[in-house]
Amino acid sequence: MSTDISHLVVFGDSLSDNGNLFRFTGQPAPPYWEGRFSNGPTYAEQLANELGAPLEDLAFGGATASGTSPLANPLPINLPEQIAAYLLQLHGRRAPADTTAVIYIGNNDYINYLEGGASALTIPALVRSVTKSVKDAVHVLTAAGVEKIALFTLPDLSVTPEFQVLAQQLGPVQGPQLVALARELDVLNNSVLQQLAATHPNVQLVDIFKLTDAVAADPPSFGFTDATIPMIDLPATQTALAPNEIAFFDALHPTYAAHGIQAAFADAVLTSDHTQYLNGTQSVVHAQNGNQFIFATPIDPTNPTLHDNYTIQAGTGNDLIFAGSGDVTVFGGTGNDLIAAGSGNARLYGGIGNDVLATNSLGSNILDAGVGNDALIANRGGTNTLDGGSGNDLFVLKENASLVDANGFDFGTQTIVGGGGKDTLRFIINNQNPVAESALLAEFQKVEMAFDTSAAKHQPGTFQVDGLHVSGIDSLQLQIDGVSNNPNTPYLITHNIAFSDGQAAPVGNALGGLLQTAQNWGLLTV
């Protein structure tokens, strides 16, 4: 559902709280960032920024959906009180035109139950209590003139460090039972939300559950090196990780980077004409007309009838396609598309338009940009063929510290063909691991020398070195990512072009916007 959003109002718990609880209680205290339950701004703040809409955040950390169940938070901060506070602010008037309300709540109701909160409620009764509060909120907000409601499904609690550690402590019998129960509660809750969205035309389901499962199944494809250990609990051996490489800040709450992916996901759902989830039952997928969001979800590996080796044909709009972790083939069609593949072998074709093609796979990949000014993003650990076609193209090779070992580098073979136009080859490293950074800087010097030598041989931009087979490149760049030195923004990553040689074409607005979207999704993280 494509929406015009002039105001964003958020109701929820600690996943959405931008400092409301902190202003009353002083909690959460540092190392939590400025009252957020994270190391930086929440998805709600990032989503509002991406939408260009002012944010009114009424969420409170610790809030429950139900204000009446035995597991409800006794403070007057739960969903019914948040809704009442919003109505009070309206002073009897209708909500402003093009207001979208986000409802993202229920986690604490189920966490309280799972972690031993005293309750006489059965599981069905608990789910009914939680979802009734959400239904009531939808009806009240609709009556108040809120035109659109984004109903967020609950994330999969079973994949959080909190419940993974609890499961280990409980042992081989009770541990898996706890994980299964946590997942069951989320599934039951979310199925009711799906029915609610299906029967209310002003309600759009934002399926965060599917997103969190996808991230848990393939963290590197979303930029994460670690999705199991919270940032505040990282051992000294892993302190070289940058904040955007870690998915969880504490045992339950996402980092700023993981919040950013939730924001990017919600933005895609709310601004696309149609959202389609792939679940393993499809082989060939044809996108509808308009701007499409296609998102492949993890499949059950024990079900032999499912597979995630998709062939996807995009349409005529500006599409956003996450093809998943199988062996996939995607044709971009016309329009300015962002096409990303996971850990499998990928064949990505941009077609006509300014496109971003991205894979973090260590497998065998072909990225063919086609016609337009395009960006092709790949992991140098994979075996990649990158063809820019016509237009001014940007080739990005990510070099993570994991590619450096005692014997040298774990590089795959890279075949890079610039094609027509002025094309740039950019390497990205980060400075968190000094040993790896030093090795990769020395490697880049060899690439730089080969690039310079090619010009002297009257074959500019055509060279071979250390598994790189390059032709038709007009500019060579090195980008070094680091962590912000500003104490007010410790979550931000800086991007410094430390070296540039040759004539690079400017990045236009269309491609620049897609590259920012790719950044939001973690596709440029090293």
Backbone hydrogen bonds, N-H to C=O, Kabsch-Sander energy under -0.5 kcal/mol:
donor,donor_aa,acceptor,acceptor_aa,energy
3,T,270,L,-1.2
5,I,3,T,-0.6
6,S,4,D,-0.6
6,S,98,D,-2.5
7,H,98,D,-1.3
8,L,54,P,-2.3
9,V,100,T,-2.5
10,V,56,E,-2.4
11,F,102,V,-2.8
13,D,104,Y,-0.9
16,S,13,D,-1.8
17,D,13,D,-1.6
23,R,19,G,-1.9
24,F,20,N,-0.8
24,F,21,L,-0.8
25,T,21,L,-2.6
26,G,22,F,-2.3
32,Y,29,A,-1.8
33,W,38,S,-2.6
34,E,32,Y,-0.7
36,R,33,W,-2.7
37,F,14,S,-0.5
38,S,36,R,-1.3
43,Y,15,L,-0.5
46,Q,42,T,-2.1
47,L,43,Y,-3.3
48,A,44,A,-2.2
49,N,45,E,-1.7
50,E,46,Q,-2.3
51,L,47,L,-2.4
52,G,48,A,-1.2
53,A,48,A,-2.2
56,E,8,L,-2.8
57,D,55,L,-0.5
58,L,10,V,-2.7
58,L,56,E,-0.7
60,F,12,G,-1.8
63,A,60,F,-1.9
72,A,69,S,-1.9
77,I,75,L,-2.2
78,N,75,L,-0.5
79,L,64,T,-2.3
81,E,78,N,-0.6
82,Q,78,N,-2.3
83,I,79,L,-2.5
84,A,80,P,-2.2
85,A,81,E,-2.4
86,Y,82,Q,-1.9
87,L,83,I,-2.3
88,L,84,A,-2.1
89,Q,85,A,-1.6
90,L,86,Y,-1.1
91,H,87,L,-0.7
91,H,88,L,-0.9
92,G,87,L,-0.8
93,R,90,L,-2.0
95,A,144,A,-2.4
99,T,96,P,-1.0
100,T,7,H,-2.8
101,A,148,K,-2.5
102,V,9,V,-3.3
103,I,150,A,-2.3
104,Y,11,F,-2.2
104,Y,102,V,-0.5
110,Y,106,G,-1.6
111,I,107,N,-2.8
112,N,108,N,-2.5
113,Y,109,D,-1.3
114,L,110,Y,-2.9
115,E,111,I,-2.5
116,G,113,Y,-1.3
117,G,112,N,-3.1
126,L,122,T,-2.7
127,V,123,I,-2.6
128,R,124,P,-2.3
129,S,125,A,-2.3
130,V,126,L,-2.4
131,T,127,V,-2.8
132,K,128,R,-2.2
133,S,129,S,-1.4
134,V,130,V,-1.5
135,K,131,T,-2.8
136,D,132,K,-2.9
137,A,133,S,-2.0
138,V,134,V,-2.3
139,H,135,K,-2.3
140,V,136,D,-2.5
141,L,137,A,-2.7
142,T,138,V,-2.3
143,A,139,H,-2.2
144,A,140,V,-1.4
145,G,142,T,-1.5
146,V,141,L,-2.4
147,E,145,G,-0.5
148,K,99,T,-1.7
149,I,202,N,-2.7
150,A,101,A,-3.2
151,L,149,I,-0.8
151,L,204,Q,-2.7
152,F,103,I,-2.3
152,F,150,A,-0.8
153,T,206,V,-2.1
157,L,155,P,-1.0
159,V,156,D,-1.4
160,T,157,L,-1.7
162,E,251,A,-2.3
164,Q,160,T,-2.1
165,V,161,P,-2.7
166,L,162,E,-1.9
167,A,163,F,-2.0
168,Q,164,Q,-1.7
169,Q,165,V,-2.3
170,L,166,L,-1.9
171,G,167,A,-1.0
174,Q,170,L,-0.6
175,G,171,G,-1.8
177,Q,173,V,-1.0
178,L,174,Q,-2.3
179,V,175,G,-2.1
180,A,176,P,-2.4
181,L,177,Q,-2.2
182,A,178,L,-2.7
183,R,179,V,-2.1
184,E,180,A,-2.4
185,L,181,L,-2.5
186,D,182,A,-1.7
187,V,183,R,-2.6
188,L,184,E,-2.8
189,N,185,L,-2.6
190,N,186,D,-3.0
191,S,187,V,-2.0
192,V,188,L,-1.3
193,L,189,N,-1.7
194,Q,190,N,-2.3
195,Q,191,S,-1.8
196,L,192,V,-2.3
197,A,193,L,-2.5
198,A,194,Q,-2.1
199,T,195,Q,-1.2
200,H,197,A,-0.9
203,V,200,H,-2.1
204,Q,149,I,-3.0
206,V,151,L,-2.6
207,D,205,L,-0.7
208,I,206,V,-2.0
211,L,207,D,-1.4
212,T,208,I,-2.9
213,D,209,F,-2.0
214,A,210,K,-2.0
215,V,211,L,-2.5
216,A,212,T,-2.3
217,A,213,D,-1.9
218,D,214,A,-1.5
221,S,218,D,-1.1
222,F,219,P,-2.1
223,G,220,P,-1.7
224,F,219,P,-2.1
225,T,245,E,-2.1
226,D,245,E,-2.2
231,M,248,F,-2.4
232,I,249,F,-2.2
233,D,230,P,-1.5
234,L,231,M,-1.2
238,Q,235,P,-2.1
239,T,236,A,-1.2
241,L,238,Q,-1.7
245,E,242,A,-2.1
246,I,243,P,-1.2
247,A,226,D,-2.3
249,F,253,H,-2.8
250,D,253,H,-1.2
255,T,247,A,-2.1
259,H,255,T,-2.9
260,G,256,Y,-2.1
261,I,257,A,-1.5
262,Q,258,A,-1.8
263,A,259,H,-2.5
264,A,260,G,-2.5
265,F,261,I,-2.4
266,A,262,Q,-2.6
267,D,263,A,-2.7
268,A,264,A,-2.1
269,V,265,F,-2.2
270,L,266,A,-2.7
271,T,267,D,-1.9
272,S,268,A,-1.4
273,D,291,N,-2.8
274,H,291,N,-1.1
276,Q,293,F,-2.9
278,L,295,F,-2.2
285,V,311,T,-3.0
287,A,285,V,-0.5
287,A,313,Q,-3.0
292,Q,290,G,-0.7
293,F,274,H,-2.5
294,I,292,Q,-0.5
294,I,320,L,-2.6
295,F,276,Q,-2.6
296,A,322,F,-2.4
297,T,278,L,-3.0
303,N,300,D,-1.7
306,L,303,N,-1.6
307,H,280,G,-1.6
310,Y,308,D,-1.2
311,T,283,S,-2.3
312,I,329,T,-3.0
313,Q,285,V,-3.2
314,A,312,I,-0.6
314,A,331,F,-3.3
317,G,290,G,-0.7
319,D,317,G,-0.9
320,L,292,Q,-3.0
321,I,338,L,-2.9
322,F,294,I,-3.0
323,A,321,I,-0.6
323,A,340,A,-2.8
326,G,308,D,-0.5
328,V,326,G,-0.8
328,V,345,N,-1.6
329,T,310,Y,-2.5
330,V,347,R,-2.8
331,F,312,I,-3.0
332,G,330,V,-0.5
332,G,349,Y,-3.3
334,T,315,G,-1.0
335,G,352,I,-0.5
337,D,335,G,-0.8
338,L,319,D,-2.5
339,I,337,D,-0.5
339,I,356,V,-3.0
340,A,321,I,-2.9
341,A,358,A,-2.3
342,G,324,G,-3.1
347,R,328,V,-2.2
348,L,366,I,-2.9
349,Y,330,V,-2.8
350,G,368,D,-3.0
352,I,333,G,-1.6
353,G,371,V,-1.8
355,D,353,G,-0.8
356,V,337,D,-2.5
357,L,375,A,-2.7
358,A,339,I,-2.4
359,T,377,I,-2.0
360,N,341,A,-0.8
365,N,363,G,-0.5
365,N,383,T,-2.8
366,I,346,A,-2.6
367,L,385,T,-2.9
368,D,348,L,-3.1
368,D,366,I,-0.5
369,A,367,L,-0.6
369,A,387,D,-3.1
371,V,351,G,-1.6
372,G,390,S,-0.6
374,D,372,G,-0.8
375,A,355,D,-2.5
376,L,394,L,-2.7
377,I,357,L,-3.1
378,A,396,V,-2.5
380,R,398,K,-2.3
382,G,379,N,-2.2
383,T,363,G,-3.1
384,N,382,G,-0.7
384,N,413,T,-1.8
385,T,365,N,-2.3
386,L,384,N,-0.5
386,L,415,T,-3.2
387,D,367,L,-2.9
387,D,385,T,-0.5
388,G,386,L,-0.5
388,G,417,V,-3.0
390,S,370,G,-0.7
393,D,391,G,-0.8
394,L,374,D,-2.7
395,F,393,D,-0.5
395,F,424,T,-3.5
396,V,376,L,-3.3
396,V,394,L,-0.5
397,L,395,F,-0.5
397,L,426,R,-2.7
398,K,378,A,-2.8
398,K,396,V,-0.6
399,E,428,I,-2.8
400,N,398,K,-0.5
403,L,400,N,-2.0
404,V,401,A,-1.8
405,D,403,L,-0.5
405,D,408,G,-2.3
408,G,405,D,-1.7
410,D,403,L,-2.8
411,F,409,F,-0.6
412,G,380,R,-3.2
414,Q,467,G,-3.0
415,T,384,N,-2.9
416,I,414,Q,-0.6
416,I,469,H,-2.9
417,V,386,L,-3.0
417,V,415,T,-0.5
418,G,416,I,-0.6
418,G,471,S,-3.0
420,G,389,G,-0.6
423,D,421,G,-0.7
424,T,393,D,-2.7
425,L,475,S,-2.7
426,R,395,F,-3.6
426,R,424,T,-0.6
427,F,477,Q,-2.3
428,I,397,L,-2.2
429,I,479,Q,-2.3
431,N,481,D,-2.0
437,E,433,N,-3.0
438,S,434,P,-2.4
439,A,435,V,-1.9
440,L,436,A,-2.6
441,L,437,E,-2.4
442,A,438,S,-2.0
443,E,439,A,-1.9
444,F,440,L,-2.3
445,Q,441,L,-1.8
446,K,442,A,-1.1
447,V,443,E,-1.7
448,E,444,F,-3.1
449,M,445,Q,-2.2
450,A,446,K,-2.1
451,F,447,V,-2.4
452,D,448,E,-2.5
453,T,449,M,-2.5
454,S,450,A,-1.8
455,A,451,F,-1.1
456,A,452,D,-1.5
457,K,453,T,-1.7
458,H,455,A,-1.6
459,Q,454,S,-2.9
461,G,451,F,-0.5
462,T,459,Q,-1.9
463,F,461,G,-0.5
463,F,470,V,-1.8
465,V,468,L,-1.7
468,L,465,V,-2.2
469,H,414,Q,-3.1
469,H,467,G,-0.5
470,V,463,F,-2.9
470,V,468,L,-0.5
471,S,416,I,-2.2
473,I,461,G,-1.3
474,D,423,D,-2.3
475,S,423,D,-1.5
476,L,501,D,-2.8
477,Q,425,L,-2.6
478,L,499,F,-2.2
479,Q,427,F,-3.4
480,I,496,N,-2.9
481,D,429,I,-2.9
481,D,479,Q,-0.6
482,G,494,T,-1.8
484,S,492,L,-2.7
489,T,486,N,-1.8
492,L,489,T,-1.4
494,T,482,G,-3.1
496,N,480,I,-1.9
496,N,494,T,-0.5
497,I,495,H,-0.6
498,A,478,L,-1.7
498,A,496,N,-1.4
499,F,478,L,-1.4
501,D,476,L,-2.6
503,Q,474,D,-1.3
504,A,502,G,-0.8
508,G,506,P,-0.6
512,G,508,G,-2.7
513,G,509,N,-2.5
514,L,510,A,-1.7
515,L,511,L,-2.5
516,Q,512,G,-1.9
517,T,513,G,-1.9
518,A,514,L,-2.5
519,Q,515,L,-2.2
520,N,516,Q,-2.3
521,W,517,T,-1.6
522,G,519,Q,-1.5
523,L,518,A,-2.4
525,T,522,G,-1.0
